[in-house]
Amino acid sequence: MLHRMVLCGLLVLLCGCGGHVKDVLTPVADSAPQSHKVDMLITTTRSQSAVPGEMFTGERARAPNFASITVSVPADDVRKIGEVSWPKKLPPDPATDFAALKAEMIDIDAAKAWLSASVRKTPDGSALVFIHGFNTKFEDSVYRFAQIVRDSRVHSAPILVTWPSRGSLLAYGYDRESTNYTRNALENLFQYLADDREVKEVSILAHSMGNWLTLEALRQMAIRNGKLPAKFKNVMLAAPDVDVDVFRSQIVDMGDPHPQFTLFVSRDDKALAVSRRVWGDVARLGSIDPETEPYKQELADAEIQVIDLTKVKAGDRLNHGKFAESPEIVRLIGARISDGQTLTDSRVGFGDKILAATTGAAAAAGNAAGLILAAPVAVVDADTRNNYSDQLGALGPSNASRRKPLTECKPPDSANCRK
């Protein structure tokens, strides 16, 4: 009976239609001169994809890959601040949609040349590194970072670090291990930025599970070098899915002086509420109340600034992406970077919400019973169909229809801020 129900769910998913279009990174002509252009460097531990317009999968590569992408962002009078204007059909229309104007693989020497040229164009020799969170496909991370860069008005050289996330709520365990898999690669990037004399200042913005990766790489770098470089000015932790006890030890290991940490918290973050249940009911850093003890004193002692977004209504349905979707907050991020001080697209279907409310992400991960809870909802909800198609396919009689990656590739409002 269980097997039949899973197969029925699989048929529903295969027959379903609608939702966001996929594989949107095939370059199009620049047909909207009034649109804004965001050039970014990509460094990733994802495997290359054989699917046109996808570029990278959620699987792990043996060595880091690099790419250069230019995203066209519609003019300000066409799009709301904080919004990713996802294409409704292919090819995208640069006048109304986010669209890739250039998307090409490059080698490490070309990546270094891109960084050198881009940093020289900035007014202060700065770079902004963004590390996305859980449940994020490659194209989602690209568009979200382009939105943040444009809406924050930063002038730093933008570097997207994207790690192997399968873009599914049921892949929480895989995603978490993928951050550990990427830790050395991120530290290597940090070490390169520290050694590059043309780079005068580095800011880091991390979201959700990407905070674990970021903090571990910084901790590792500090232990290896004896301290963190002075040019690492700002580390912004948005909705960090990090155990508060572990964070305490990470900060200690980084030593003094450490970068200026800015913590974005929200006590109504439903994604972090689920994560707390998964990890033994230990508080997650991104959902603490910064006005209660022991957090208030500890944050003050470590000179960590806190921005409490609990009362901010912008954001996705899980209240996990407020930092990117609130116009005021994304401008604050830009001001903080310029003053020298939800990253994900969060396409959550009704099936995801059922799982989060009843079983918890990890309890359902890879679990046929969890999939059955979501399968009936997939009949009417396109986001649920997209999020669970791979897992249902894996439980079916054959994996032949699943995409496979290529074989291994070569190498200001300060009133909301409290100390």
C-alpha positions as CSV (number, residue, x, y, z in Angstrom):
1,M,0.0,0.0,0.0
2,L,2.8,2.4,0.9
3,H,4.6,1.6,-2.4
4,R,1.3,2.3,-4.4
5,M,0.8,5.6,-2.6
6,V,4.3,6.8,-3.4
7,L,3.9,5.8,-7.1
8,C,0.6,7.7,-7.2
9,G,2.3,10.7,-5.8
10,L,5.1,10.3,-8.4
11,L,2.5,10.3,-11.2
12,V,0.9,13.4,-9.8
13,L,4.2,15.2,-9.9
14,L,5.2,14.1,-13.3
15,C,1.8,15.2,-14.7
16,G,1.7,18.5,-12.9
17,C,2.4,21.8,-14.5
18,G,2.8,25.4,-13.4
19,G,5.0,27.1,-10.8
20,H,8.2,29.0,-11.5
21,V,9.9,28.2,-14.8
22,K,13.2,26.5,-14.4
23,D,16.6,26.7,-16.1
24,V,16.5,30.4,-16.6
25,L,20.2,31.1,-17.0
26,T,20.5,30.7,-20.7
27,P,21.7,34.2,-21.8
28,V,19.3,36.5,-23.7
29,A,19.9,39.7,-25.6
30,D,20.0,43.0,-23.7
31,S,16.7,44.3,-25.0
32,A,16.1,46.7,-22.1
33,P,18.8,49.3,-21.9
34,Q,17.0,50.9,-18.9
35,S,17.4,47.8,-16.8
36,H,20.2,47.5,-14.2
37,K,23.1,45.2,-14.7
38,V,24.7,43.2,-11.9
39,D,28.0,41.5,-12.7
40,M,29.0,38.8,-10.2
41,L,31.7,36.2,-9.7
42,I,30.6,32.7,-8.8
43,T,32.6,30.3,-6.8
44,T,30.9,27.0,-6.1
45,T,31.4,23.4,-5.0
46,R,28.4,22.3,-7.0
47,S,28.7,20.0,-10.0
48,Q,28.2,21.3,-13.5
49,S,24.9,20.5,-15.2
50,A,24.3,19.1,-18.6
51,V,20.9,20.9,-18.7
52,P,20.9,24.2,-20.7
53,G,20.1,27.1,-18.5
54,E,20.8,25.3,-15.2
55,M,24.6,25.6,-15.1
56,F,25.0,23.8,-11.8
57,T,23.1,21.1,-9.9
58,G,22.7,20.4,-6.2
59,E,25.3,17.6,-6.3
60,R,28.9,18.0,-5.1
61,A,31.9,18.5,-7.3
62,R,35.3,17.2,-6.5
63,A,36.9,20.7,-6.9
64,P,35.5,24.2,-6.9
65,N,34.1,25.6,-10.1
66,F,34.0,29.3,-11.2
67,A,31.6,31.3,-13.4
68,S,30.9,34.9,-14.4
69,I,27.3,35.9,-14.7
70,T,25.6,39.2,-15.6
71,V,22.0,39.6,-14.4
72,S,19.6,42.2,-15.8
73,V,17.4,43.6,-13.1
74,P,14.2,45.5,-14.3
75,A,14.1,49.2,-13.7
76,D,13.0,50.5,-10.3
77,D,9.6,51.6,-11.6
78,V,8.8,48.1,-12.8
79,R,9.7,46.1,-9.7
80,K,9.2,46.5,-5.9
81,I,12.4,46.8,-3.8
82,G,13.1,43.4,-2.2
83,E,11.3,41.5,-5.0
84,V,12.8,39.0,-7.4
85,S,10.8,39.3,-10.7
86,W,10.9,35.7,-11.7
87,P,10.3,35.0,-15.4
88,K,6.8,33.7,-16.2
89,K,8.0,32.1,-19.3
90,L,11.2,31.5,-21.3
91,P,13.0,33.3,-22.6
92,P,12.9,36.0,-19.9
93,D,12.0,39.6,-20.9
94,P,14.7,41.9,-19.4
95,A,12.2,44.8,-19.3
96,T,10.0,43.0,-16.7
97,D,12.0,39.9,-15.5
98,F,15.3,39.0,-14.0
99,A,17.4,37.7,-16.9
100,A,20.9,36.4,-17.5
101,L,22.7,38.4,-20.1
102,K,25.9,36.5,-19.7
103,A,26.5,33.1,-17.9
104,E,29.8,31.4,-18.7
105,M,32.2,29.0,-17.0
106,I,35.6,30.3,-16.3
107,D,38.8,28.9,-14.8
108,I,40.6,30.0,-11.7
109,D,42.9,32.4,-13.5
110,A,40.0,34.1,-15.2
111,A,38.3,34.3,-11.8
112,K,41.3,36.1,-10.3
113,A,41.4,38.5,-13.3
114,W,37.6,39.2,-12.8
115,L,38.2,40.0,-9.2
116,S,41.1,42.2,-9.8
117,A,39.3,44.2,-12.5
118,S,36.1,44.5,-10.5
119,V,37.8,45.6,-7.3
120,R,39.7,48.3,-9.1
121,K,36.3,49.7,-10.3
122,T,35.0,50.1,-6.7
123,P,35.5,53.4,-4.9
124,D,37.1,51.7,-1.9
125,G,38.6,48.5,-3.1
126,S,35.9,46.4,-1.5
127,A,34.3,43.0,-2.1
128,L,31.0,41.6,-0.9
129,V,30.7,37.9,-0.4
130,F,27.2,36.3,-0.1
131,I,26.7,32.8,1.1
132,H,23.1,31.5,0.6
133,G,21.1,29.3,2.9
134,F,19.3,25.9,3.0
135,N,16.8,24.8,0.2
136,T,18.3,27.0,-2.5
137,K,18.9,26.0,-6.1
138,F,21.7,27.6,-8.1
139,E,19.5,29.9,-10.2
140,D,17.7,31.0,-7.0
141,S,20.9,32.1,-5.4
142,V,22.0,34.0,-8.5
143,Y,18.8,36.0,-8.7
144,R,18.5,36.6,-5.0
145,F,22.1,38.0,-4.8
146,A,21.5,40.2,-7.9
147,Q,18.4,41.6,-6.1
148,I,20.4,42.2,-2.9
149,V,23.2,43.9,-4.8
150,R,20.9,46.2,-6.7
151,D,18.5,47.0,-3.9
152,S,21.2,47.7,-1.3
153,R,23.1,49.9,-3.8
154,V,26.4,48.5,-2.7
155,H,29.4,49.3,-5.0
156,S,31.6,46.4,-3.8
157,A,32.7,43.6,-6.2
158,P,30.0,41.0,-5.7
159,I,31.1,37.4,-5.1
160,L,28.5,34.6,-4.8
161,V,29.5,31.5,-2.9
162,T,27.1,28.7,-3.7
163,W,27.3,25.3,-2.1
164,P,25.5,22.1,-3.1
165,S,22.0,22.5,-1.9
166,R,19.4,20.2,-3.5
167,G,16.7,22.9,-3.1
168,S,14.3,20.7,-1.2
169,L,12.9,20.8,2.4
170,L,13.5,17.0,2.6
171,A,17.2,17.4,1.9
172,Y,18.1,19.1,5.1
173,G,20.6,16.5,6.2
174,Y,22.3,16.5,2.7
175,D,22.4,20.3,2.7
176,R,24.0,20.5,6.1
177,E,26.7,18.0,5.1
178,S,27.2,20.1,2.0
179,T,28.1,23.1,4.1
180,N,30.8,21.0,5.8
181,Y,31.9,19.8,2.4
182,T,32.4,23.4,1.3
183,R,34.2,24.7,4.4
184,N,37.7,24.4,3.1
185,A,36.8,25.9,-0.3
186,L,35.3,29.0,1.5
187,E,38.3,29.3,3.7
188,N,40.6,29.2,0.7
189,L,38.5,32.1,-0.8
190,F,38.8,34.1,2.4
191,Q,42.6,33.4,2.5
192,Y,42.9,34.7,-1.1
193,L,41.0,37.8,-0.4
194,A,43.1,38.4,2.7
195,D,46.3,38.1,0.7
196,D,45.2,40.1,-2.3
197,R,46.6,43.6,-1.9
198,E,44.1,45.1,-4.3
199,V,41.3,44.1,-2.0
200,K,41.1,46.7,0.8
201,E,37.9,45.6,2.6
202,V,35.7,42.5,2.7
203,S,32.1,42.3,3.8
204,I,30.3,39.0,4.3
205,L,26.6,38.4,4.2
206,A,25.3,34.9,5.0
207,H,21.8,33.5,5.3
208,S,20.2,30.6,7.2
209,M,22.4,27.5,7.0
210,G,25.0,29.5,5.1
211,N,25.9,31.1,8.4
212,W,27.2,27.7,9.7
213,L,29.5,27.5,6.7
214,T,30.6,31.1,7.1
215,L,31.3,30.9,10.8
216,E,33.2,27.6,10.5
217,A,35.3,28.9,7.6
218,L,36.2,32.1,9.6
219,R,36.9,30.0,12.7
220,Q,39.2,27.7,10.7
221,M,41.0,30.6,9.2
222,A,41.5,32.3,12.6
223,I,42.9,29.1,14.1
224,R,45.2,28.6,11.1
225,N,46.5,32.2,11.0
226,G,46.3,33.1,14.6
227,K,43.7,35.8,13.9
228,L,41.4,37.2,11.3
229,P,42.5,39.9,8.9
230,A,41.7,43.5,9.7
231,K,40.3,44.0,6.2
232,F,37.4,41.7,7.1
233,K,35.2,44.5,8.4
234,N,31.6,43.3,8.4
235,V,30.0,39.9,8.9
236,M,26.2,40.0,8.6
237,L,24.4,37.0,9.9
238,A,20.8,36.8,8.5
239,A,18.5,34.3,10.2
240,P,21.4,32.1,11.2
241,D,20.5,28.4,11.5
242,V,23.3,27.9,14.1
243,D,23.2,26.4,17.6
244,V,23.7,29.3,20.1
245,D,26.1,27.2,22.2
246,V,28.2,26.4,19.2
247,F,28.2,30.1,18.2
248,R,29.6,31.0,21.6
249,S,32.6,28.7,21.0
250,Q,33.1,29.9,17.4
251,I,33.3,33.5,18.5
252,V,35.9,32.6,21.2
253,D,38.0,30.6,18.7
254,M,38.1,33.6,16.3
255,G,39.9,35.7,19.0
256,D,40.2,39.4,19.3
257,P,39.8,41.6,17.5
258,H,37.1,40.0,15.3
259,P,35.0,41.6,12.5
260,Q,31.9,43.7,13.3
261,F,29.2,41.1,13.5
262,T,25.6,42.2,12.8
263,L,22.9,39.7,13.7
264,F,19.5,39.7,12.1
265,V,17.0,37.8,14.2
266,S,13.2,37.2,14.1
267,R,11.3,35.3,16.8
268,D,8.5,34.4,14.3
269,D,10.9,32.6,12.0
270,K,9.0,29.3,11.4
271,A,11.9,27.6,9.6
272,L,14.2,28.1,12.6
273,A,11.4,26.9,14.9
274,V,11.5,23.6,13.0
275,S,15.3,23.5,13.0
276,R,15.2,23.9,16.8
277,R,13.0,20.8,17.1
278,V,15.3,18.9,14.8
279,W,18.5,19.8,16.8
280,G,17.3,18.8,20.2
281,D,15.4,21.9,21.3
282,V,18.5,24.0,21.5
283,A,17.8,27.7,20.5
284,R,18.9,28.7,17.0
285,L,20.8,31.9,16.9
286,G,18.5,33.6,14.4
287,S,15.4,33.3,16.5
288,I,16.6,34.4,20.0
289,D,15.1,37.3,21.9
290,P,18.1,39.7,22.1
291,E,16.6,41.5,25.0
292,T,16.5,38.5,27.4
293,E,19.4,37.1,29.4
294,P,21.8,35.5,28.9
295,Y,21.8,36.7,25.3
296,K,21.6,40.5,26.0
297,Q,24.8,40.6,28.1
298,E,26.7,38.1,25.9
299,L,25.9,40.0,22.7
300,A,27.0,43.3,24.4
301,D,30.2,41.7,25.7
302,A,31.1,40.4,22.2
303,E,30.1,43.8,20.7
304,I,27.6,42.1,18.3
305,Q,25.0,44.4,16.9
306,V,21.5,43.1,16.6
307,I,18.7,44.0,14.3
308,D,15.4,42.5,15.5
309,L,13.1,41.9,12.5
310,T,10.2,40.2,14.5
311,K,7.8,43.1,13.8
312,V,8.8,43.5,10.2
313,K,6.0,42.1,8.0
314,A,7.9,41.7,4.8
315,G,9.2,38.3,3.9
316,D,8.3,34.8,2.8
317,R,5.6,32.6,4.3
318,L,8.1,31.2,6.8
319,N,9.4,34.6,7.8
320,H,12.9,33.4,7.0
321,G,13.9,35.8,4.3
322,K,13.0,39.2,5.7
323,F,16.5,40.5,5.5
324,A,16.4,40.5,1.7
325,E,12.7,41.3,1.1
326,S,12.2,44.3,3.3
327,P,13.1,47.5,1.5
328,E,14.2,49.2,4.7
329,I,16.4,46.3,5.8
330,V,18.1,45.7,2.5
331,R,18.9,49.4,2.3
332,L,20.3,49.2,5.8
333,I,22.6,46.4,4.7
334,G,23.8,48.6,1.8
335,A,24.4,51.6,4.1
336,R,26.3,49.4,6.6
337,I,28.6,48.2,3.9
338,S,29.1,51.6,2.3
339,D,29.8,53.2,5.6
340,G,32.6,50.8,6.2
341,Q,31.0,49.1,9.2
342,T,15.5,35.5,2.7
343,L,18.2,34.4,1.0
344,T,16.6,32.1,-0.7
345,D,13.8,32.5,-3.0
346,S,12.0,30.4,-0.3
347,R,9.5,28.8,-2.6
348,V,7.6,26.9,0.1
349,G,4.6,24.9,-1.0
350,F,1.7,23.9,1.2
351,G,3.2,20.4,1.4
352,D,6.3,21.9,3.0
353,K,4.2,23.6,5.6
354,I,2.4,20.4,6.4
355,L,5.7,18.6,6.9
356,A,7.1,21.4,9.1
357,A,4.0,21.5,11.2
358,T,3.6,17.7,11.8
359,T,6.9,15.9,11.6
360,G,9.8,18.3,11.4
361,A,12.2,18.6,8.5
362,A,14.8,16.0,9.6
363,A,12.3,13.5,10.8
364,A,10.7,13.5,7.3
365,A,14.0,13.7,5.4
366,G,14.2,10.9,2.9
367,N,11.2,9.3,4.6
368,A,8.4,7.8,2.6
369,A,5.8,8.7,5.2
370,G,6.8,12.3,5.0
371,L,6.4,12.3,1.2
372,I,3.0,10.8,1.5
373,L,1.9,13.7,3.7
374,A,2.9,16.1,0.9
375,A,1.8,14.1,-2.2
376,P,-1.9,14.9,-2.1
377,V,-1.2,18.6,-1.8
378,A,1.0,18.4,-4.9
379,V,-2.1,17.9,-7.0
380,V,-3.0,21.5,-6.5
381,D,0.2,23.2,-5.4
382,A,2.9,23.7,-8.0
383,D,5.6,24.6,-5.5
384,T,5.1,21.3,-3.7
385,R,5.3,19.4,-7.0
386,N,8.7,21.1,-7.7
387,N,10.1,20.6,-4.2
388,Y,9.3,16.9,-3.9
389,S,9.7,15.6,-7.5
390,D,13.3,14.3,-6.9
391,Q,12.4,12.5,-3.7
392,L,9.4,10.8,-5.0
393,G,11.3,9.8,-8.1
394,A,14.0,8.2,-5.9
395,L,11.4,6.1,-4.2
396,G,10.0,4.9,-7.5
397,P,11.1,1.9,-9.5
398,S,13.7,3.7,-11.5
399,N,16.0,6.7,-11.2
400,A,16.6,6.8,-14.9
401,S,14.5,9.9,-15.5
402,R,16.3,12.0,-12.9
403,R,18.8,14.6,-14.1
404,K,22.4,13.7,-13.6
405,P,25.3,16.1,-13.3
406,L,28.2,16.0,-15.7
407,T,31.1,13.9,-14.6
408,E,33.7,15.5,-12.4
409,C,34.9,18.9,-13.8
410,K,38.2,20.4,-13.7
411,P,39.7,22.5,-12.2
412,P,19.3,53.3,8.1
413,D,17.5,53.0,10.4
414,S,19.8,52.9,13.4
415,A,16.8,52.9,15.9
416,N,16.4,49.1,15.3
417,C,20.1,48.4,16.0
418,R,21.2,47.6,19.5
419,K,24.6,46.6,20.8
